[in-house]
Amino acid sequence: MTTSLRETIDSTLAELEARVVGLEGPLSEAHQVYAAAALVRGVSLTRAATLALDAGETVAVGVLARPIWETWLAGMYLLLGGHEAWIRMHWAQIESDGKVVRANDVDVGEVLTVDGAALLELERRRLVAAGERDEADDSEVIIARLWVERMADLVGPMLAEVDGTDGAVPRGYDVVFRSHSAWDIHVGTKALEYFIRTDLKAGTATLRPMEPWLEPLSSVGIAAMHLAYLGQHVFDRFDIPSVEISTKLALLVSLLDPVME
């Protein structure tokens, strides 16, 4: 399985890169353009993960798994959430940059704008529909911050509509990105304990290389599977044939299915 999986990872990344780099799209469909950009970024990060894998740097593979997943998540949110998702993401970026925005338009480059008032109205409607705000409430609407976990909660139901809750992609997320990568990227006692072997009887601790619970090649393979899934959707939106990518995705799923059980 190992040789076939690595070959499939490399050929999938090459196929994705060949199709997406140089792709052109209208700025009026910003959510699709940005989703394609997420695919480019994801391919670059996954190539870095393969280099770390070849160098035996298993910790780096785990650390890279997290931004690969976050990039995939952003791409899927943009594609499935449409223009509203793009507006919310850009609003979150503005807030993270320390800019206070409420009801004013925000320039984005030379062409695109975020209609602050329109976004506030979208958020008000969402809160009312969710029973979190009264229809007659005229107090200021505060936009919910769009952090990664919240984005994952929003994407979950969208994925269920197109792939089902038991699809390979959601299961791959549960296997790797809620566990393996989180341990590696957030430096707390749990992350550091992987480098310590304790002897309770002797009362000693010995430093050691990390022994990952998930075979690192599988981590990279699941990342490539996610990107193939994103690529399939991106190419469909740009009317680019995606049969090759669909074939790669099916092969990755078959190779990784035992790992994700």
Steps between C-alpha positions, in 0.01 A plus 500: 500500500780742589649530151161531332385764749811715460482478121134594509570798727771632267294451184194661662694809603653526153159470334344761728785745451500460122130583481466780755811714448421759234126454539301818430167599647281812522536723804123501517532138614752579774403199713598262219827681425598493867405133529734426208770699683442275802565202276833650383602565860394153609706333228806704601463408867447132420813496283685637804352217707635243253847656532473480879389139463804418285726665758349295781361810672175350620426789737512742206252279313258532789550875528441547126186285515322776689547790252428259213168417660423864579575594139275221372230606745513861378482386138199278563326772703547747216377260232201368689413825680522720191536878498366538853776270628761714322357815660508341846857380452616841390320664789685265736829595332426868549428445869817293546696785344374721782264711291164593651224477241128516551276631221746649254610347172852358506714520189665176394767560242379715213179322407333316785322650798345356811163658569514537878132589536395202290714263706350634823155432359602147400623437852183646653287266289713202595467578872122545471463173308709321764281642779796691643353844435151648503369637171414831667843540662657816358825487698835484321576174322842355578648269238594161642874450471587244234771291664607161370280283720195712418578467130520122546155503663362696203662276239381176664133531395606623154717190454218278618283632217754421229687201645300357790613493862679166459707604199876443490580870529319562831645179644851601390457829680403322821797262479779749435406859553312481828772288655843452345561854373346669804745322729796607292419864432377617841798495735375392840592223738320245280710591195823486701421169666546324165873571534531360854521140617425475872601227743272538800682235705837667454352848510685602182413649164694444178473717190424315177389561138126518455321181402189609305185301567399529134742392227624832352446393138133446581479856635636636173275267304189624678610858432535417129157336509346819638670709232379268225149543637537880501654490152211299365257770618719788384540358151128433473430866579746612232359250248829311484482120450565333835487132405873450569471662842190297583697185412788609725255574780339157473843332506611700806178412679547128428863510621419697815168348595654243741684782681182701544295219650 
